[in-house]
Amino acid sequence: MNMARFNFSHGEHAGHKEVLDRLRKVAQGKGANISYLLDTKGPEIRTAMLRGGKNLELTKGQEVLLVAVGADYKTWEGGMNPGTGVAELGISYEKLAQSVHPGNMIKIADGGLSVDVTEILDNKRVKGICMNSKSIGQNKNVNLPGVHVDLPVLTSRDINDLVNFAVRYDFDYVAASFVQSGDDVRFIREVLDRSGGAAVKIISKIENEAGLENYDDILSVTDGIMVARGDLAMEVPSEKVALAQKMMITKANIAGKVVVTATQMLESMTSNPLPTRAEMTDVANAVFDGTDAVMLSGETANGSWPTLAVSTMADIVTNAEVANSYYSSCQFMMDHTTKPFSRMEAMAAAVCSAVTDADAQLIVVMSATGGAPRLISKYRPFVPQVVVTHQPEVQRAATAAFGQYGTLVPVLDDAQALALQAMDWASEKGLWGGVGAVLVVSGHYEANADMMPTLRVIQVTETEARAAKLLADVQADEHALEVEGADQVPEELVSALSRRLSVRMTMLSPGPPTPLRRSFSKAT
């Protein structure tokens, strides 16, 4: 697991805080580097209560009256009207009658019931015909396909969750539900900035037709995208969901924005120890499409096999990446990125090309903001990218981005020393074998590569790698008088290796480790 999602559609702050404290304690104990995401409840539309709490039995072709009760949906009671004999359902969306028109389809309870709108009676009541038979309970979700829903992207509850939980407890990401425009993202950014959450990144969930129509505007201002296929499948024709997924992922890749693919990825593992073949292929296809991360929901929130679901997801991702042509991906990004390139963009593209040209085994990037690593990840280099930073939030943010592994240092000062530290750290974590070419991206005048980046190559021979390991063994056992193989170290390396040992002795204890597999698309 690389990221923990807290679903604020359910639960209260006290319960979420208990889970957060427990998770951070376990992560610290295991030395795991994970980031934290708060998923807002958002402006959901719900059905109201039913008399006696009993389900309303509806049959195909039956007339139903939908009443816009607004905020009273938690107390208003529907059911069969004894006077008229017409079934009545309360809807929490106050502007229902102003938003829908005859011919619109209303989907209730995850699409379990479809209602065809036939008549707008007044400013509160809408008449419709049931398109199928269904037993409907109270407080069910409602979708209005093809209708622009006139609701704020953040409710008062959402704002409270952001200010008094996400910002207060140092969350890394906010997943904003039902984003419909770039202005929605700007409003969320304003709320976060005003409350001290400037470092919190926004992931916009695209869940309706309006979000798709305004996708380019949303993408230009958001930090990331979530392909939320659950609600999206209620809003657009089912056969269009896969096309929408590919479009969103491709455009996010070209923009260099993190993209997460979510909903029912391994749904059957909620109760079964093995996913279906279709689910395995679905996860792999998300990787082939170019997703940065894949997300589990009910599989880990209330499933019977949470640990197995995560490991299965990670294994599918790891194997799928073997089939990806990352060289082709790099060329595709270059061809479709607006010219002329900025200095940083040009450097990022050059790094990707140099991986192939120099047969590099590792990339090391020094960054204070995460900007340089983000652009390098955009071009999909097919070797691990170690992000060296002195900012904990940048280290944690690396968990969601393609190919990034964050390590924390006290200060970004000596680029040469930091590169050696990062190479040692990567070797300890199994990210490379310690031999071969390493691409180092640092600043021209300082270590930080976010402003004036430069690229250089460090070639590590087998002799140097062996000598470095000997010195590591010496460091691990300071009182050892003899180290096996020490007499094999060439004399000309002694001074250089002494400096390397000095660097080792001043290293910060390694930050939370990365999984030993070279798994680039992160399983959240």
Secondary structure, DSSP 8 states (H G I E B T S, - for coil): --EEEEETTSS-HHHHHHHHHHHHHHHHHHT---EEEEE---S--BB-EEGGG--EEE-TT-EEEEEE-GGGGGT-EEEE-TTT--EEEEES-TTHHHH--TT-EEEETTTTEEEEEEEE-SSSEEEEEESS-EEE-SS-BEE-TT------SS-HHHHHHIIIIIITTT-SEEEETT--SHHHHHHHHHHHHHTT-TT-EEEEEE-SHHHHHTHHHHHHH-SEEEEEHHHHHHHS-HHHHHHHHHHHHHHHHHHT-EEEEESSSSGGGGT-SS--HHHHHHHHHHHHHT-SEE--SHHHHT-S-HHHHHHHHHHHHHHHHHT--HHHHHHHHHHHS-SS--HHHHHHHHHHHHHHHTTEEEEEEE-SSSHHHHHHHHT--SS-EEEEES-HHHHHHGGGSTTEEEEE-S----HHHHHHHHHHHHHHTTSS-S-EEEEEEEESSSS-TTTSEEEEEEEE-HHHHHHHHHHHHHHH-TT-S--TTGGGS-GGGHHHHHHHHHHHHT-----S---SS---SEE-
